[in-house]
Amino acid sequence: MPPLITPDELAAIAGDADVRILDVTYFLDDPRCERALAGFEDGHVPGARFLSLATLADPKADLPMTLPEAEAFAHAMSAVGVGHADRIVLYDRSPLHSSARVWWMLRLFGARHVALLDGGLEAWCAAGYPVATGPAGACETPGLFVADADLSRLRTLREMRGHVVAGDAQLVDARSPGRFAGREPEPRPGVEPGHIPGAINLPYGMMFESDGRWKSPQAIAAAFAAAGIDPTRPMIASCGSGVTACVLAFGAERIDGAGTAAMPVYDGSWTEWGSDPSTPKAKDA
């Protein structure tokens, strides 16, 4: 299964026994995913299950969207009937394209067959396929997800400090140009505006066509190049809280050509860096 599939491709496999379809919609102003769940009940891909991103964040962390421990992640996936060997298809209805965040977590914790539905539910409906309505309900048959963490996909605050000093990686910020430059206030209290010194701005919206579908690998490569990023060299994605950074990570894996470097994600992102009085901040364009 390729990492990005069309509605036609999903329709062809949706009934297979090992296919799990998950709606993983997440909105910044809906931390408990209550509005996201209501939207699922109003309409979803038939057979899909709703997975709240609130269950995929470490409840002990001070930051809003911190990677959970392996055991907690495995429990959350198993609870919605997902096993680590299943073919997992993700979609969302969020401007944040939150399915990329769940893709990143699944890949980090060892799932090998994970795909995003290109264009999400809107593309599914536009292709003429039906939607189901009604509550998500409980999963009657739990899955067996065994989490095996690959921490090379993750960067911590300590590691980011080291990269800034060494200058040994391209730090790519997915936020808007205004937030990156420090011209706009941060949405979370206590977070100083600006960006990590030496970082490069590549807004995550540059990965998508106007209709919400992902751009071609060639167009994504062009967006990286236009921002001054060399995908064959080490690069790390960050954003506000670790969600849209995963969009850049998925985009990096979409780029054609051997030699493209993997793109780890700084999980704490600017919420952590910008709220720490000991970290250096930049506010240039």
C-alpha positions in Angstrom: 0.0 0.0 0.0 1.5 3.4 -1.0 1.7 6.1 1.6 -0.8 8.2 -0.2 -4.0 6.7 -1.8 -6.9 8.0 -3.8 -10.6 7.5 -2.9 -10.8 4.9 -5.7 -7.9 3.0 -4.2 -9.4 3.1 -0.8 -12.8 2.0 -2.1 -11.1 -1.0 -3.7 -9.6 -2.3 -0.4 -12.0 -0.9 2.3 -13.7 -4.2 2.8 -10.5 -6.2 3.3 -10.1 -7.9 6.7 -6.8 -6.2 7.5 -7.7 -2.6 6.5 -8.5 -0.1 9.3 -9.8 3.3 8.4 -9.4 6.1 11.0 -10.8 9.6 11.1 -8.2 11.5 13.1 -9.5 15.1 12.8 -8.0 17.6 15.3 -8.6 21.3 15.7 -6.5 23.6 17.8 -9.5 25.1 19.6 -10.9 21.6 20.3 -8.3 19.9 22.5 -10.7 17.2 23.7 -11.8 16.5 20.1 -15.5 17.0 21.0 -16.2 19.0 17.8 -14.1 16.6 15.8 -16.2 13.7 17.1 -19.4 15.5 16.3 -18.2 16.0 12.7 -17.5 12.3 12.5 -21.0 11.5 13.6 -22.4 13.9 10.9 -20.5 12.0 8.2 -17.6 9.7 7.7 -16.2 7.1 5.4 -18.2 3.8 5.9 -16.4 1.5 8.2 -14.1 4.2 9.6 -13.5 4.6 13.3 -12.9 7.8 15.2 -9.5 8.2 16.9 -9.1 11.3 19.2 -5.7 12.9 19.2 -6.3 13.7 22.8 -5.7 10.0 23.5 -2.4 10.2 21.6 -0.8 12.8 23.8 1.2 12.3 27.0 -1.2 13.4 29.8 1.7 14.0 32.2 3.4 16.5 29.9 3.1 20.2 30.2 3.0 20.7 26.4 -0.2 20.3 24.4 0.7 17.5 22.0 3.5 15.5 23.4 4.4 12.0 22.0 3.0 9.4 24.5 4.9 6.5 25.9 5.0 3.4 23.7 2.6 1.5 26.0 0.0 4.2 26.0 0.2 4.6 22.3 -0.2 0.8 21.8 -3.2 0.8 24.1 -4.9 3.7 22.3 -4.4 2.0 18.9 -5.5 -1.4 20.2 -8.7 0.1 21.7 -9.9 1.2 18.2 -9.2 -2.2 16.7 -5.8 -1.5 15.1 -3.0 -4.0 15.0 0.6 -3.1 14.1 0.4 -5.4 11.1 -2.8 -3.9 9.7 -3.1 -1.7 6.7 -4.0 1.6 8.2 -5.7 4.5 6.2 -5.9 7.9 7.9 -7.9 11.0 6.9 -9.1 14.2 8.6 -11.3 17.2 8.0 -8.9 19.7 9.6 -7.0 22.7 8.1 -4.1 21.4 10.1 -4.1 18.1 8.1 -3.8 16.3 11.4 -3.7 12.9 9.8 0.0 13.5 9.0 0.6 13.7 12.8 -0.9 10.3 13.3 1.0 8.9 10.3 4.3 10.1 11.9 3.4 8.5 15.3 2.4 5.2 13.7 5.6 5.1 11.7 7.7 6.0 14.8 6.0 3.2 16.8 6.6 0.6 14.1 3.5 0.4 11.9 4.7 -0.5 8.4 1.6 -0.1 6.3 0.2 3.4 6.8 -1.4 5.6 4.2 -3.2 9.0 4.0 -6.4 9.4 2.0 -5.5 12.1 -0.5 -7.9 15.0 -0.1 -9.7 13.5 2.9 -13.4 13.1 3.3 -14.0 16.0 0.8 -12.3 14.1 -1.9 -14.1 10.9 -1.0 -17.4 12.6 -1.4 -16.4 14.4 -4.6 -15.6 11.0 -6.1 -19.2 10.0 -5.5 -18.7 7.5 -2.7 -21.3 7.3 0.1 -20.8 8.5 3.7 -22.1 6.9 6.9 -23.6 8.8 9.8 -24.1 8.1 13.5 -22.0 7.7 16.6 -18.6 6.1 16.6 -19.6 3.4 19.1 -17.3 1.1 21.0 -14.9 -1.2 19.2 -16.0 -4.8 19.9 -12.8 -6.5 18.8 -9.6 -4.8 20.1 -6.5 -4.9 18.0 -3.1 -6.0 18.9 -0.7 -3.1 18.5 2.9 -3.8 19.6 4.8 -0.5 19.7 8.5 -0.5 18.9 9.8 3.1 19.0 12.2 4.4 16.4 13.5 7.5 18.2 15.5 8.6 15.1 12.2 10.2 14.0 12.1 12.4 17.1 14.1 15.4 18.4 14.0 16.7 21.9 14.8 20.2 23.3 18.3 19.1 24.4 19.0 17.7 20.9 17.7 20.9 19.3 20.0 23.0 21.4 22.9 20.9 20.1 21.8 21.3 16.5 21.6 25.1 16.9 25.1 25.2 18.3 26.6 22.8 15.8 24.7 24.0 12.7 24.6 20.4 11.5 20.9 20.3 10.4 18.4 22.4 8.5 15.7 23.5 10.9 12.5 23.9 9.0 9.5 25.7 10.6 6.1 24.9 9.3 4.3 28.0 10.8 3.0 31.0 8.9 5.5 33.7 7.8 4.0 36.1 10.3 4.5 33.8 13.3 7.9 32.7 12.1 9.1 36.3 11.9 7.6 37.2 15.2 5.2 39.8 13.7 2.1 37.9 15.0 1.4 36.9 18.6 1.5 33.3 19.6 -1.9 31.7 20.3 -0.7 30.2 23.6 0.0 32.3 26.6 3.6 32.5 27.8 5.1 31.7 24.4 7.4 34.4 23.0 7.0 35.2 19.3 9.8 34.4 16.8 11.7 31.3 15.7 14.7 29.2 16.4 17.9 30.9 15.3 19.0 29.7 11.9 15.6 28.1 11.1 14.1 28.2 7.6 10.4 29.0 7.1 8.4 26.6 4.9 4.6 27.0 5.7 2.9 23.6 5.7 0.2 24.8 3.3 2.8 24.8 0.6 2.5 21.0 0.5 -1.1 21.1 -0.8 -3.1 22.0 -3.9 -6.0 24.4 -3.5 -8.5 21.6 -3.1 -6.7 20.0 -0.2 -4.9 17.2 -2.1 -1.2 16.8 -1.7 1.0 18.3 -4.3 3.0 16.0 -6.6 6.5 14.9 -5.4 8.0 17.2 -8.0 6.0 20.2 -6.7 6.9 19.4 -3.1 10.6 19.2 -4.1 10.3 22.6 -5.8 8.7 24.1 -2.6 11.6 22.8 -0.5 14.1 24.2 -3.0 12.4 27.6 -3.2 12.7 27.8 0.6 16.4 27.1 0.3 16.2 23.5 1.7 18.3 20.7 0.4 16.4 17.4 1.0 19.6 15.4 0.7 21.0 17.0 3.8 19.9 16.5 7.4 16.7 18.5 8.2 14.3 18.7 11.2 10.7 19.9 11.1 9.1 22.0 13.8 5.9 24.1 14.1 3.8 25.4 16.9 3.0 22.3 18.9 4.3 19.4 16.7 1.2 18.8 14.5 1.9 20.6 11.2 5.6 19.8 11.4 4.5 16.2 10.6 3.0 17.6 7.3 6.6 18.6 6.3 7.9 15.2 7.4 5.4 13.4 5.2 6.1 15.8 2.4 9.8 15.1 2.6 9.1 11.4 2.2 7.0 12.2 -0.9 9.9 13.8 -2.7 11.2 11.8 -5.7 14.8 10.6 -5.9 17.1 8.4 -3.9 19.1 10.1 -1.2 16.3 12.2 0.3 17.1 12.5 4.0 14.5 11.5 6.6 13.0 14.4 8.4 12.6 14.0 12.2 10.2 16.2 14.1 10.9 18.4 17.1 8.0 17.3 19.2 7.9 20.2 21.6 8.3 22.7 18.7 7.9 26.4 19.3 5.5 26.0 22.3 8.4 24.5 24.2 11.3 26.5 22.7 9.4 29.8 22.8 8.3 29.4 26.4 11.7 28.5 27.7 13.5 31.7 29.0 16.9 30.0 28.5 16.6 29.4 24.7 17.7 32.0 22.1 15.0 33.4 19.9 15.2 35.2 16.5 12.6 37.6 15.0 14.1 38.3 11.6 12.0 37.5 8.4 
